[in-house]
């Protein structure tokens, strides 16, 4: 049972991570008016976060593989909590961009560190289930952030709102330091639990980061995320502005209803993780089960393009909810592939490479989306994001012929 307490704690960290991240998008309509920031300027602020996030996912993966899961999370959460609070000092594009960049540095460690913990504690048949639970964090964070931040903005202002939401991470650190230990030093692990642990094969010696690019599979994961991660970030960062500018929703309505698509994303993440585990338990190979889940999710994202024909806010929220359910259904499998392919020794590094690629792709897309919205409308952006996960699925099938453990690196 200890592994489920651990994944629950990691889920809470990811939830807090996305509360801090989503706070800006909820406050965006107010901040843009208060500080006279355009959609394109807002896009550059978001890109500052994504640039830091892209660089540091790779670097933090290497660091965590060296210093360990527990210490890695302690450092990351302290950093990102302080950075979130610094948003209160924002005066324009540059100052908010700097605060966002600092936030990205800290938050980038969340997924590589959590994936390393999963690779240590969960057998292959349960990995996608654990990733599905972990990947509910973004949705829950996005559910909590709109009403919480909207209430804070209306009662104490957006600056104090960032201070309050940023402080939540310090409370989580108390729980983390009580709950988490690596399996080999856990003070109360049972023999039955130890028997379920994945076997560690080969040397603990770290190799140069460029060695991993010799693997076609690493390129496949990285490219598939490069073209698709920007879709989720579009919904995270632009839903409140989209609903405000095209559907006429005010701040209170956004706070009350914009969490619904992220509830759907949580259900999709859990459903995708459970589906992957169910298929493996029924005798499917890891390769077949992961690719099946990826293709189902990718195809089901496409109908979000119907948003361009829907005038009502309720209809738009329903379609976006379906898209986020499908997107996270797919990602529960895609995010698990690095720890299917590589052992715990290299899990954070390889996941960090794929996460960096996804963030770089999103970083390039975000100001482009802002430019398209300013010069045209939301419609071409919505159509574009509806198709990117299909491209991602094609890349997985093309680049990764068989999802199974690659030979352990020993030199």
C-alpha positions as CSV (number, residue, x, y, z in Angstrom):
1,X,0.0,0.0,0.0
2,X,3.0,2.3,0.5
3,X,3.3,2.9,-3.2
4,X,-0.3,4.2,-3.4
5,X,0.3,6.6,-0.5
6,X,3.4,7.8,-2.4
7,X,1.6,8.3,-5.7
8,X,-1.1,10.1,-3.8
9,X,1.5,12.5,-2.4
10,X,3.0,13.0,-5.9
11,X,-0.5,13.7,-7.2
12,X,-1.0,16.4,-4.6
13,X,2.4,18.0,-5.6
14,X,1.3,18.0,-9.3
15,X,-2.0,19.6,-8.3
16,X,-0.2,22.4,-6.4
17,X,2.2,22.8,-9.4
18,X,-0.8,23.5,-11.7
19,X,-2.6,25.7,-9.2
20,X,0.5,28.0,-9.3
21,X,0.7,27.6,-13.1
22,X,-3.0,28.2,-13.7
23,X,-3.3,31.2,-11.4
24,X,-1.9,33.5,-14.2
25,X,-4.4,32.3,-16.8
26,X,-7.3,32.9,-14.4
27,X,-6.0,36.4,-13.6
28,X,-5.0,37.1,-17.3
29,X,-8.2,39.1,-18.2
30,X,-7.7,41.4,-15.2
31,X,-3.9,41.6,-15.5
32,X,-4.0,42.4,-19.3
33,X,-6.4,45.3,-18.6
34,X,-4.7,46.5,-15.5
35,X,-1.2,46.5,-17.0
36,X,-2.2,47.1,-20.7
37,X,-0.8,43.9,-22.0
38,X,-1.8,42.5,-25.5
39,X,-2.6,38.9,-26.3
40,X,0.8,38.7,-28.1
41,X,2.5,40.1,-25.0
42,X,0.7,37.6,-22.8
43,X,1.9,34.9,-25.2
44,X,5.5,36.0,-24.6
45,X,4.9,35.9,-20.8
46,X,3.7,32.3,-21.1
47,X,6.6,31.5,-23.4
48,X,9.1,32.7,-20.8
49,X,7.7,30.0,-18.5
50,X,7.9,27.4,-21.2
51,X,11.5,28.3,-22.1
52,X,12.6,27.8,-18.6
53,X,10.4,24.7,-18.3
54,X,11.9,23.2,-21.4
55,X,15.5,23.8,-20.5
56,X,15.1,22.6,-16.9
57,X,13.1,19.5,-17.5
58,X,16.1,18.0,-19.1
59,X,18.6,19.4,-16.6
60,X,16.4,18.6,-13.6
61,X,16.1,15.0,-14.9
62,X,19.8,14.6,-14.8
63,X,20.1,16.3,-11.4
64,X,17.4,14.1,-9.9
65,X,19.0,10.9,-11.2
66,X,22.1,12.1,-9.3
67,X,20.7,13.5,-6.0
68,X,17.6,11.4,-5.7
69,X,13.8,11.8,-5.5
70,X,13.3,13.1,-2.0
71,X,15.9,15.9,-2.1
72,X,15.0,16.8,-5.7
73,X,11.4,17.5,-4.8
74,X,12.3,19.5,-1.7
75,X,14.4,21.8,-3.7
76,X,11.9,22.1,-6.6
77,X,8.9,22.9,-4.4
78,X,10.6,25.5,-2.4
79,X,11.9,27.2,-5.6
80,X,8.6,27.2,-7.4
81,X,6.6,28.4,-4.4
82,X,8.8,31.4,-4.0
83,X,8.7,32.1,-7.7
84,X,4.9,31.9,-7.7
85,X,4.7,34.5,-5.0
86,X,7.0,36.9,-6.9
87,X,4.3,37.3,-9.6
88,X,2.8,39.9,-7.1
89,X,5.7,42.2,-8.1
90,X,4.7,42.2,-11.8
91,X,4.5,45.6,-13.5
92,X,4.4,44.5,-17.2
93,X,5.5,42.0,-19.8
94,X,9.2,41.9,-18.7
95,X,8.7,41.6,-14.9
96,X,5.9,39.0,-15.3
97,X,8.1,37.2,-17.8
98,X,11.0,37.0,-15.3
99,X,8.7,35.7,-12.6
100,X,7.3,33.2,-15.0
101,X,10.8,32.1,-16.1
102,X,11.7,31.5,-12.5
103,X,8.5,29.5,-11.9
104,X,9.3,27.3,-14.9
105,X,12.8,26.5,-13.5
106,X,11.3,25.1,-10.3
107,X,8.2,23.5,-11.8
108,X,10.2,21.6,-14.4
109,X,11.4,19.1,-11.9
110,X,7.9,17.8,-10.9
111,X,7.3,15.2,-13.7
112,X,10.9,13.9,-14.1
113,X,11.1,13.4,-10.3
114,X,7.7,11.8,-10.0
115,X,8.3,9.5,-12.9
116,X,11.6,8.3,-11.3
117,X,9.6,7.6,-8.1
118,X,7.0,5.6,-10.1
119,X,9.8,3.6,-11.8
120,X,11.2,2.7,-8.4
121,X,8.0,1.8,-6.7
122,X,5.6,0.3,-9.4
123,X,5.7,-2.9,-11.4
124,X,5.2,-2.7,-15.2
125,X,1.5,-3.7,-15.0
126,X,0.7,-0.8,-12.7
127,X,2.9,2.0,-14.2
128,X,0.2,3.4,-16.5
129,X,-2.3,3.3,-13.6
130,X,0.2,5.3,-11.4
131,X,0.9,7.7,-14.2
132,X,-2.9,8.1,-14.8
133,X,-3.3,9.1,-11.1
134,X,-0.3,11.5,-11.3
135,X,-1.6,13.0,-14.4
136,X,-4.9,13.9,-12.7
137,X,-2.9,16.6,-10.9
138,X,-2.9,19.1,-13.7
139,X,-6.7,18.8,-14.0
140,X,-7.4,19.1,-10.3
141,X,-5.0,22.1,-10.1
142,X,-6.9,23.7,-13.0
143,X,-10.2,22.9,-11.3
144,X,-9.2,24.5,-8.0
145,X,-7.4,27.5,-9.5
146,X,-10.3,29.3,-11.2
147,X,-12.7,29.6,-8.3
148,X,-9.8,30.1,-5.8
149,X,-8.0,32.8,-7.8
150,X,-11.2,34.5,-8.9
151,X,-12.4,34.7,-5.3
152,X,-8.9,36.1,-4.3
153,X,-8.9,38.6,-7.1
154,X,-12.4,39.9,-6.2
155,X,-11.6,40.1,-2.5
156,X,-7.9,41.0,-2.1
157,X,-6.7,41.6,-5.6
158,X,-4.6,39.6,-8.0
159,X,-1.2,40.4,-6.4
160,X,-2.2,39.0,-3.0
161,X,-3.8,36.1,-4.9
162,X,-0.4,35.0,-6.2
163,X,1.1,35.2,-2.7
164,X,-1.6,33.0,-1.3
165,X,-1.5,30.3,-4.0
166,X,2.3,30.3,-4.0
167,X,2.4,29.6,-0.2
168,X,0.5,26.3,-0.6
169,X,3.6,24.4,-1.6
170,X,5.3,24.9,1.8
171,X,2.5,23.0,3.5
172,X,2.9,20.1,1.1
173,X,6.6,19.8,2.0
174,X,5.6,18.7,5.5
175,X,3.7,15.7,4.1
176,X,6.3,14.8,1.6
177,X,9.1,14.5,4.1
178,X,7.0,12.3,6.3
179,X,5.8,10.0,3.5
180,X,8.5,9.4,1.0
181,X,11.6,7.1,1.2
182,X,13.2,5.1,-1.6
183,X,12.3,1.5,-1.4
184,X,15.7,0.3,-0.3
185,X,15.7,2.5,2.8
186,X,11.9,2.7,3.6
187,X,11.6,2.1,7.4
188,X,8.3,0.1,7.2
189,X,8.3,-1.7,3.8
190,X,7.1,-5.3,4.0
191,X,8.5,-8.3,2.2
192,X,5.4,-8.6,0.1
193,X,5.8,-5.0,-1.1
194,X,9.4,-5.6,-1.8
195,X,8.6,-8.6,-4.1
196,X,6.5,-6.3,-6.3
197,X,9.2,-3.8,-6.9
198,X,10.7,-3.6,-10.4
199,X,14.1,-5.2,-10.7
200,X,17.0,-2.8,-11.1
201,X,19.3,-4.1,-13.9
202,X,22.8,-3.0,-14.6
203,X,25.0,-0.2,-13.3
204,X,24.0,2.9,-11.4
205,X,26.7,4.8,-13.2
206,X,25.5,7.9,-15.1
207,X,26.5,8.3,-18.7
208,X,26.7,11.5,-20.8
209,X,23.3,12.9,-21.7
210,X,24.0,12.7,-25.4
211,X,24.2,8.9,-25.2
212,X,20.4,8.7,-25.0
213,X,20.0,10.3,-28.4
214,X,21.5,7.2,-29.9
215,X,18.2,5.6,-29.3
216,X,15.5,6.0,-32.0
217,X,12.9,5.5,-29.2
218,X,14.1,8.6,-27.4
219,X,13.7,10.7,-30.6
220,X,10.2,9.2,-31.1
221,X,9.0,10.2,-27.6
222,X,10.6,13.7,-27.9
223,X,9.2,14.4,-31.3
224,X,5.7,13.2,-30.5
225,X,5.6,15.5,-27.5
226,X,7.2,18.4,-29.4
227,X,4.2,18.5,-31.7
228,X,1.5,17.8,-29.1
229,X,2.3,19.3,-25.7
230,X,1.3,22.8,-26.8
231,X,-2.3,21.6,-27.1
232,X,-2.7,21.1,-23.4
233,X,-0.9,24.4,-22.6
234,X,-3.2,26.2,-25.0
235,X,-6.2,25.0,-23.0
236,X,-4.4,25.7,-19.6
237,X,-3.3,29.3,-20.5
238,X,-6.1,30.4,-22.9
239,X,-9.4,28.9,-21.8
240,X,-10.4,31.9,-19.5
241,X,-9.4,34.5,-22.2
242,X,-11.2,32.4,-24.9
243,X,-14.4,32.2,-22.8
244,X,-14.2,35.9,-21.9
245,X,-13.4,37.2,-25.4
246,X,-15.5,35.0,-27.6
247,X,-18.4,33.7,-25.4
248,X,-18.9,36.8,-23.2
249,X,-18.2,35.1,-19.8
250,X,-17.3,37.5,-16.9
251,X,-14.7,36.7,-14.3
252,X,-17.2,35.2,-11.8
253,X,-18.6,32.9,-14.5
254,X,-15.1,31.8,-15.5
255,X,-14.3,31.1,-11.9
256,X,-17.5,29.0,-11.5
257,X,-17.4,27.0,-14.8
258,X,-14.0,27.0,-16.4
259,X,-12.9,24.1,-14.1
260,X,-15.3,21.7,-15.8
261,X,-12.9,20.8,-18.7
262,X,-10.2,20.0,-16.3
263,X,-12.5,17.6,-14.3
264,X,-13.0,15.9,-17.6
265,X,-9.2,15.8,-18.1
266,X,-8.8,14.1,-14.7
267,X,-11.4,11.5,-15.6
268,X,-9.6,10.9,-19.0
269,X,-6.2,10.5,-17.3
270,X,-7.6,8.0,-14.9
271,X,-9.5,6.1,-17.6
272,X,-6.4,6.0,-19.8
273,X,-4.2,4.7,-17.0
274,X,-6.7,2.1,-16.0
275,X,-7.3,1.0,-19.6
276,X,-3.6,0.5,-20.1
277,X,-3.3,-1.7,-17.0
278,X,-6.4,-3.6,-17.9
279,X,-5.2,-4.5,-21.3
280,X,-1.8,-5.7,-20.0
281,X,-3.6,-7.8,-17.3
282,X,-5.6,-9.3,-20.1
283,X,-2.4,-10.5,-21.9
284,X,-1.7,-7.5,-24.3
285,X,1.9,-6.6,-24.7
286,X,3.1,-3.2,-23.4
287,X,3.6,-2.0,-27.0
288,X,0.1,-2.9,-28.1
289,X,-1.7,-1.6,-25.0
290,X,0.2,1.8,-25.0
291,X,-0.3,2.4,-28.8
292,X,-4.0,1.5,-28.6
293,X,-4.6,4.0,-25.8
294,X,-2.6,6.7,-27.7
295,X,-4.6,6.2,-30.9
296,X,-8.0,6.2,-29.2
297,X,-7.2,9.5,-27.4
298,X,-5.7,11.2,-30.4
299,X,-8.7,10.5,-32.6
300,X,-11.1,11.6,-30.0
301,X,-9.4,15.0,-29.6
302,X,-10.3,16.0,-33.2
303,X,-14.0,17.1,-32.5
304,X,-12.7,20.1,-30.5
305,X,-12.6,21.8,-33.9
306,X,-16.4,22.1,-33.6
307,X,-15.8,25.0,-31.1
308,X,-15.5,27.3,-34.1
309,X,-19.2,26.7,-34.9
310,X,-20.6,26.9,-31.4
311,X,-21.7,30.3,-30.0
312,X,-22.8,29.4,-26.5
313,X,-20.4,29.2,-23.6
314,X,-22.0,26.0,-22.3
315,X,-21.5,24.3,-25.7
316,X,-17.9,25.4,-25.9
317,X,-17.2,24.2,-22.4
318,X,-18.7,20.8,-23.3
319,X,-16.6,20.3,-26.4
320,X,-13.4,21.5,-24.7
321,X,-14.2,19.0,-21.8
322,X,-14.4,16.2,-24.3
323,X,-11.1,17.2,-25.9
324,X,-9.3,17.4,-22.6
325,X,-10.7,14.0,-21.5
326,X,-9.4,12.5,-24.8
327,X,-6.1,14.3,-24.6
328,X,-5.3,13.1,-21.1
329,X,-6.5,9.6,-22.0
330,X,-3.8,9.6,-24.6
331,X,-1.1,11.2,-22.4
332,X,-1.5,8.6,-19.7
333,X,0.1,6.1,-22.1
334,X,2.6,8.5,-23.9
335,X,4.0,9.7,-20.6
336,X,4.6,6.1,-19.4
337,X,6.7,5.1,-22.4
338,X,10.0,6.5,-21.0
339,X,9.8,4.4,-17.9
340,X,8.7,1.4,-20.0
341,X,11.8,1.7,-22.1
342,X,14.4,2.7,-19.5
343,X,15.2,1.5,-15.9
344,X,14.9,3.7,-12.8
345,X,18.6,4.6,-13.2
346,X,17.9,6.7,-16.3
347,X,14.1,7.3,-15.9
348,X,14.3,11.0,-14.9
349,X,16.8,11.9,-17.5
350,X,14.9,10.2,-20.4
351,X,11.6,11.6,-19.2
352,X,13.2,15.0,-18.9
353,X,14.4,14.9,-22.5
354,X,10.9,14.2,-23.7
355,X,9.4,16.8,-21.4
356,X,11.9,19.4,-22.7
357,X,11.0,18.7,-26.3
358,X,7.3,19.1,-25.5
359,X,7.9,22.4,-23.7
360,X,10.1,23.7,-26.5
361,X,7.3,22.9,-28.9
362,X,4.7,24.6,-26.7
363,X,7.0,27.6,-26.2
364,X,7.2,28.1,-29.9
365,X,3.4,27.6,-30.4
366,X,2.2,29.9,-27.6
367,X,3.3,33.3,-29.0
368,X,2.3,32.1,-32.5
369,X,-1.2,31.3,-31.1
370,X,-1.3,34.8,-29.5
371,X,-0.3,36.4,-32.8
372,X,-2.9,34.4,-34.7
373,X,-5.6,35.4,-32.1
374,X,-4.7,39.1,-32.4
375,X,-4.5,39.2,-36.2
376,X,-7.2,36.7,-37.1
377,X,-9.3,34.9,-34.4
378,X,-9.3,31.9,-32.1
379,X,-10.7,29.7,-34.9
380,X,-7.5,28.8,-36.8
381,X,-5.9,28.0,-33.5
382,X,-8.7,25.7,-32.4
383,X,-8.5,23.8,-35.8
384,X,-4.8,23.5,-35.5
385,X,-4.8,22.0,-32.0
386,X,-7.5,19.6,-32.9
387,X,-5.1,17.8,-35.3
388,X,-1.8,17.8,-33.5
389,X,-2.4,14.7,-31.4
390,X,-3.0,12.7,-34.6
391,X,0.4,13.7,-35.8
392,X,1.9,12.8,-32.4
393,X,0.4,9.3,-32.6
394,X,1.8,8.8,-36.1
395,X,5.3,9.7,-34.8
396,X,5.0,7.2,-32.0
397,X,4.1,4.4,-34.4
398,X,6.8,5.4,-36.9
399,X,9.7,6.0,-34.5
400,X,9.0,3.4,-31.8
401,X,8.6,0.0,-33.4
402,X,8.3,-1.9,-30.1
403,X,7.8,-0.5,-26.7
404,X,9.9,-2.7,-24.4
405,X,12.9,-2.3,-22.1
406,X,16.0,-1.3,-24.1
407,X,19.4,-2.7,-23.1
408,X,20.6,-1.2,-19.8
409,X,23.4,1.3,-20.3
410,X,26.5,0.2,-18.4
411,X,29.3,2.2,-19.9
